[in-house]
């Protein structure tokens, strides 16, 4: 379960940014093709925040849909996979623009 390691690092970074203040809310952006399971992230958050500046904090997760780019016709389109067919010109490509993110969007402090 790599989600625990991911949350340990996210909480460490949030606490570092807090500069000794308590973390009220941690907001993450997670792409649907990132390989990260949001439910596992929530569980890991509850475990790794104990006895930290983020104890009792809220976790908000924004799901980022996958969007591909077709170099052949310059179209951007939603996708459910890494390789997909452009709905405009039918070219198969792997130009994923969004959907692999795993990032801290913001940290709200008390």
C-alpha positions as CSV (number, residue, x, y, z in Angstrom):
1,X,0.0,0.0,0.0
2,X,2.0,2.9,-1.3
3,X,-0.7,5.3,-0.2
4,X,0.7,5.3,3.3
5,X,4.1,6.5,2.1
6,X,2.4,9.1,-0.1
7,X,0.4,10.4,2.9
8,X,3.4,10.4,5.2
9,X,5.3,12.7,2.8
10,X,2.2,14.9,2.2
11,X,1.7,15.3,5.9
12,X,5.4,16.0,6.5
13,X,5.3,18.7,3.8
14,X,2.1,20.2,5.2
15,X,3.6,20.3,8.7
16,X,6.8,21.9,7.4
17,X,4.7,24.5,5.5
18,X,2.7,25.1,8.7
19,X,5.8,26.4,10.6
20,X,4.5,25.1,13.9
21,X,0.9,26.0,13.4
22,X,-1.8,23.4,13.2
23,X,-3.1,22.1,9.9
24,X,-6.8,22.6,9.5
25,X,-7.3,21.2,6.0
26,X,-5.1,19.4,3.5
27,X,-6.3,19.5,-0.1
28,X,-5.0,17.0,-2.6
29,X,-5.5,16.7,-6.4
30,X,-5.4,13.1,-7.5
31,X,-5.7,12.1,-11.2
32,X,-7.9,9.1,-12.0
33,X,-4.9,7.4,-13.8
34,X,-2.4,8.2,-11.1
35,X,-2.6,4.7,-9.6
36,X,-3.5,6.2,-6.2
37,X,-6.7,4.9,-4.5
38,X,-8.6,7.8,-2.8
39,X,-10.2,5.5,-0.2
40,X,-6.7,4.2,0.7
41,X,-5.4,7.8,0.9
42,X,-8.2,8.7,3.4
43,X,-7.4,5.7,5.5
44,X,-3.7,6.4,5.5
45,X,-4.4,10.1,6.3
46,X,-6.2,9.1,9.5
47,X,-3.3,6.8,10.5
48,X,-0.3,9.1,9.7
49,X,-1.8,12.3,11.1
50,X,-1.9,11.0,14.7
51,X,0.3,13.0,17.0
52,X,1.2,15.5,14.3
53,X,0.3,19.1,13.5
54,X,-2.3,17.7,11.2
55,X,-4.1,15.6,13.8
56,X,-7.8,16.2,13.5
57,X,-7.4,18.0,10.2
58,X,-9.8,17.5,7.3
59,X,-8.7,15.9,4.1
60,X,-10.2,17.1,0.8
61,X,-9.5,15.2,-2.4
62,X,-10.2,16.7,-5.9
63,X,-10.4,14.0,-8.5
64,X,-8.7,15.1,-11.7
65,X,-10.3,13.5,-14.9
66,X,-8.0,12.2,-17.6
67,X,-7.6,14.4,-20.7
68,X,-5.7,13.4,-23.8
69,X,-4.3,15.5,-26.6
70,X,-4.3,14.5,-30.2
71,X,-1.2,15.8,-32.0
72,X,-2.7,15.0,-35.4
73,X,-5.7,17.3,-35.2
74,X,-4.9,19.4,-32.1
75,X,-7.9,18.2,-30.2
76,X,-8.1,17.8,-26.4
77,X,-10.6,15.1,-25.2
78,X,-11.6,13.1,-22.1
79,X,-10.2,9.6,-21.9
80,X,-10.4,6.6,-19.5
81,X,-7.0,5.2,-20.4
82,X,-3.4,6.1,-21.3
83,X,-3.9,5.3,-24.9
84,X,-7.1,6.3,-26.6
85,X,-8.6,7.1,-30.0
86,X,-9.2,10.7,-30.8
87,X,-13.0,11.2,-31.2
88,X,-12.4,13.8,-34.0
89,X,-9.9,12.1,-36.3
90,X,-9.7,8.5,-34.9
91,X,-5.9,8.6,-34.5
92,X,-4.7,6.4,-31.6
93,X,-2.3,8.3,-29.3
94,X,-0.8,8.4,-25.8
95,X,-0.7,12.1,-25.3
96,X,-2.1,12.3,-21.8
97,X,-2.4,15.9,-20.6
98,X,-4.1,15.4,-17.2
99,X,-5.1,12.5,-15.0
100,X,-1.8,11.4,-13.5
101,X,-1.5,14.1,-10.9
102,X,-0.9,13.5,-7.2
103,X,-0.2,16.9,-5.7
104,X,-0.9,19.0,-2.7
105,X,-3.3,21.7,-3.8
106,X,-3.4,23.7,-0.6
107,X,-2.8,23.6,3.1
108,X,-5.2,25.6,5.4
109,X,-3.8,26.5,8.8
110,X,-5.4,27.4,12.1
